[in-house]
Amino acid sequence: MRLIGKEKLTLLQQAGQDGKKWISNWSTEISHANWKHESELIHRYPSVIAIGRNVFLFKVGNSGLLVKAKISFLQGIVLVESLSES
């Protein structure tokens, strides 16, 4: 998958070592993923929350933060829309 909007995750750098590690792991995994359907995403991330058509919230470890991302499975694109507190 192509990851767009990664710069929006820079606030996680302030979340300490856990935030930095999460960014690195999540970004790497997204860039290597090849999900064609929502079910594949949910299988890999059972805690992901679907909030709209192809819009998902990813929990950032135990930080209380959420990454909102829009995913185009057909085009293979993950767009980071925002970072917020849960």
URRAUR-V115407 format. One record per helix or strand. SS is the DSSP state (H for helix, E for strand). FROM is the first residue (numbers start at 0). TO is the last residue. If there is no record, write none. Layout:
BEGIN
ss->{SS;SS}
from->{FROM;FROM}
to->{TO;TO}
END
This chain:
BEGIN
ss->{E;H;H;E;E;E;E}
from->{1;5;37;48;54;64;76}
to->{3;31;43;51;58;71;84}
END
